[in-house]
């Protein structure tokens, strides 16, 4: 039985996350290089992942036919409260009905970087909308998440902070700012 996944999902939730937490020297080099350097690296990393996955017989890749461009990755920089730097990576447009990250935001706190995602989720209730009350919302929605690592055990955990009311980057950063400054 094949595992069903997407390049988009694995890029945002594995490859990029692992780069941040397992190869900080390289990630720091990219951040210092600026948006164009980051775009080129992400584009190459995406295509390397696509090629790697296409060779595996145990994986069904639901977005393998999709071609992305270098400019599909948008990079911006923000300053949160307390002079905390945040780098925002807009991912290529979610291409499937599989949960996808619209944004990945890397927050540079004093201790360790924090890795946030704004993920598009399909509202499964729309598949049986005809049986729901008329005023029931069946729109897709966004979830704010964070990947954290326990360096001692080299173990990741994903924290779900709940629904976002919008996919607006400003509102997403506002939520991140509250989360970061409350811990």
N, C-alpha and C positions, 0 to 999 in steps of 0.2 A: 504494500500500500504506500502510495506516494504522499509526502507531506505537501500541503498546499500553502504557498506563501508568495510574496512579491519581492522584487528587487527593492522597491520603495520602502517596504516595511523593514527588511533586513539592513538596508543602508542606514536608516535613521535610528533603529532600535538595537543594532548590533555593531556594524562597522564603524560608524561615526562615534558612537558611545565608547567602543573599545579604544579608538584612537585617543579620545579625551582622557580616559582613565588608565590606559595601559601604555601609552606612548606620548606622555605630556610634552616631552622635548620636541617632538615633531609637530604637535598641535600648536605649541607656543611659537615655533618657527613660522608656521602658516599664519597665525594671527598677526605676527610682526610683519609678515610680507604684504598684508593688505588684501582687499577684496578680490583682485584679479588672481593673485596667487592661490587663494582659497578656492575660488571658482574652478580653476584649472585642476587643482588637486582633487576636489570633490568629483568633478566630471570624470577624471581618470579612475578614481576609486569606484565610482558607480559602474563604469564599463568593465573594470576588472571583475567586480562582483557578478555582473551579468554573464561574463564569459565563464567564470568559475561555476556558477549555478547551471549554465547550459550543458555542462559536461556531466552533471550528476543525474543519475537515473532514478534516484529516490525522491526527487523533488519535482513538483508541478509548479512552474513559475507562471503566475497569472498575468504578469505584465511584460513578458519576454519580447513581445513584438513592438513594444513602445520604444521610440527613439527620443532621447533628450538632447538638448543643446547646452552648451556651456553657460548660456545666460539663464537657463532654467533655475540655476542656483543664484539667489540674491543674498547679498551679505550686507549687514548694517551694524552699526555700533550704537549703544545707548548707555546712558549713565543712570543708574537707579539711585535711590536715597542712600545717604551715607557714603557717597562716592564709590559705589560698587559698580564695576564695569560689567556690561552684558553685550555679548556678540550674538546677533540674530541671524540665523540661517533659514531663508525661505527655501523650502524643498520644491522640487518639480511638482506641478499640480497633481493632486491625488488622482490617480489614473484608473482606479478600480473601485469596487464596492467593499474592498477589504480595508480594515482600519489603517489609516495613513496619517503621517505627521505632516501638517502644513508648515509648522515652524519647529525648529530646534533652537533653543536659546541657551547659550553657555554663559553662566554667571560666575564671575571670578571673585569668590569670597576669600577671606584671609587664609582659611584652612585648606579647603580643597575646592576645585571647580564644581559647580552644580549644573546638572544637565536636565533641562525642562523640554517638554514637547507639548504641542497643541495638536491633538489627533482628531481627524475626522472619523466619526463612527456612523455606521449605517443604523438607522432606527428600524429594528427588525419588525416592529409592529406595522410598518407600511405594507408588509406582505399579506396581512389579513385586515387591511384598513376597512374593507367593506363590512366587516363584522363589528367594527368599533363604533362608539358613539360619534356623532357628527363633529363634535368640537375637540376630539382627541387629536393631539399633535403627532403626526407621523413623519415630520421632517427629520433629516439627518442632523446630527449635532456634533459638537466638539467637546473633548475632554482634556483637561490639563493634567499632565503626568510629570513625574520626575524619576529619573534613574539615579540610584545611589549605589555606591560600592562599599563593601566591607573589605578593606585592604588586608586585614589579618587572614581572612578566610578566602579572599579573592572571589567573593560572592556578590552578585548583583541583586538588587530588589527594586521593584517598580512601585511607586506610590501614585495613587489616583486621587487627585484633589477635586474631582467632580466636574460637572458640566460647566462649560464656558457659555456665556450668553451670546457671544459673537466670535467671529474669527478675525476680528480687528487686532492688528499687532499692538496698538497702543493699549487696548484693554487687556490683552494677554500679558504685556509687560507690567501693567498695573497690578495684576494678580500675583505675578512673580515677585514684584517688589514687596507686596504684603507678606508673602510666604517667607522670603529671604530675611526680611527685617523683623519677623516675629520669632525666628529661631535663634 
